[in-house]
Amino acid sequence: MTRIGYLVHDLADPAVRRRVAMLEAGDADIVPAGFVREGRAVPVFETAPLVLGETRDARLAARAAAVARVCLARVEALAEQFGDSDVLMARNLEMLAIAVRVVRRIEARTGRRPRLVYECLDIHRLLTSEGVAGRALRALERRLAHSVDLAITSSPAFVRNHLGAVFGARTLVVENKVPALTDDVTAAGATPPGPPWRIGWFGALRCRKSFEILSDLARRGDGQVEVVLRGRPTPAVFPDLAVEVREVPNMRFEGAYDGARDLPEIYGDVHFSWCIDFFEEGHNSAWLLPNRLYESAFHATLPIALAHVETGAFLDRNGFGVTVDTADAASLWAYFAALKPADYAAQIARLEEQPRALWSVTVEECAALVRALATGGAAQRFAASGHEAGMAEEAS
């Protein structure tokens, strides 16, 4: 069994739990450690995590200080936690800074070096900035990259636009597919046609522009378009989202959900999934392939995306979902006002004709991923083993 130390920025992040589930399904033993966002409870892992402290969203300076404190005072404890790991995987750049020190300490103590894997699922806006902070952060990334054996990311656009220049062929794309790892994983069927047509915006709610577009659409729809929000609002963007939503007719916010249990229910209640993001418009937002894209398709819900970004290209390439040239309430209202039940049914039929491998990952793929993380030449074999719809190695 491969033993993987997992150093994360937020132990309570649902995406962390999904990655742990994938690796465990691939017969890995996961040893976690990391920070937790303020106000969130640390979930139960099979191996108790080493908690490094609390951090807050949108407080980069404070998070940098927390990382510095760990590098000064907690490296020995982390080396103990991860000492017998075959792989140390660091999620996000701040955790990579810690991981490089931990790997060096393990090597000094034991004479063996775990493989170091960098998991980068977002390109922070500062990494693309031309200012002093951006140049400094890119210099740090390049310096840390010398110690990295493999970088994994979730979209080929991240490789094309940034990571390929830093890590070259040491980069592996692992899309945010739904883990279909047991026989009891259920999918929602298609929602009976509208009107009213319901749009779901689920997951990390951090995009003010999306909220303004959807609230405008809900107001002008005269009840023919409804908007449902579920997930965790980013406090820096939405200090009290529930209060804001109460002011908008035909829109409701139903709070957080359990991604391991509630997806069939929440996707089964909507016709369309909002897969548009302007949080870091032109950079990260244009390059990502979000979790909600794969969750939507898995649960027979039509994703809506901008045509000119990576998510829209994915939909156009595979022939399902809705792509729009511009996302504004007027053009979206025109689309929904003209939408007929038969048109919706035809779009659902096109979605259901697609191979499920586009949006769900199997136990066999999880095992291949673990091998890719653990052995030097496994990434190429992993990419060549037929996972063309999801996981492929990208050269610079």
Disulfide bonds with the S-S distance in Angstrom:
none
